[in-house]
């Protein structure tokens, strides 16, 4: 009834929107509800053993927050998918470094689902990326 191409298209669309929702709302909450200043203070003062300089923590919080907000929005509307996925890979590496530096045995329950869905998106063939604004607007 359904062929492999249809299933891949549905998988691509579903995982892309799931990734968009996860990153966008995490960043939205951090920027607009908690506040970037408060989020920076929480991360900086939470660590009692090892401390990065406050400006490094602040830069990391601001950078990852805005990357996640913009990337989530772009994934949702379907623009620049491949570039956005590459930037999110860098974002996850920054987050992993920060978590590992502060606490080497950190809980991956929030990190790992994003990593897996991002990997699924990267493994999907370009032919499955058809439900996107990019195909109608940029061509």
Residue pairs with C-beta under 8 A, 6 or more apart in sequence:
5 127
5 128
8 124
8 125
8 127
8 128
9 128
9 130
9 131
11 120
11 124
11 128
12 121
12 124
12 128
12 129
12 130
12 131
13 131
15 117
15 120
15 121
15 124
16 75
16 76
16 78
16 81
16 121
17 75
17 76
18 117
19 72
19 75
19 88
19 114
19 117
19 118
19 121
20 71
20 72
20 73
20 74
20 75
20 76
21 72
21 76
22 72
22 113
22 114
22 117
23 68
23 69
23 71
23 72
23 75
23 88
23 114
24 68
24 69
24 71
24 72
24 73
24 75
24 76
25 72
26 68
27 64
27 65
27 66
27 67
27 68
27 69
27 72
28 69
30 36
30 39
30 61
30 65
31 65
31 66
31 69
34 42
36 61
36 62
36 65
39 61
39 65
40 54
40 57
40 58
40 61
40 62
43 57
43 61
43 98
43 102
44 51
44 52
44 54
44 57
44 58
46 102
47 102
47 103
50 101
50 102
52 98
52 101
52 102
57 98
60 94
60 98
63 94
64 91
64 94
64 95
67 87
67 88
67 91
68 88
68 91
71 84
71 87
71 88
71 91
74 80
74 81
74 84
75 81
75 84
77 132
77 133
78 129
78 131
78 132
78 133
78 134
78 135
79 132
79 133
79 134
79 137
79 138
80 134
81 121
81 129
81 132
81 134
82 126
85 118
85 121
85 122
88 118
89 118
89 122
92 111
92 114
92 115
92 118
95 111
96 111
99 106
99 111
100 106
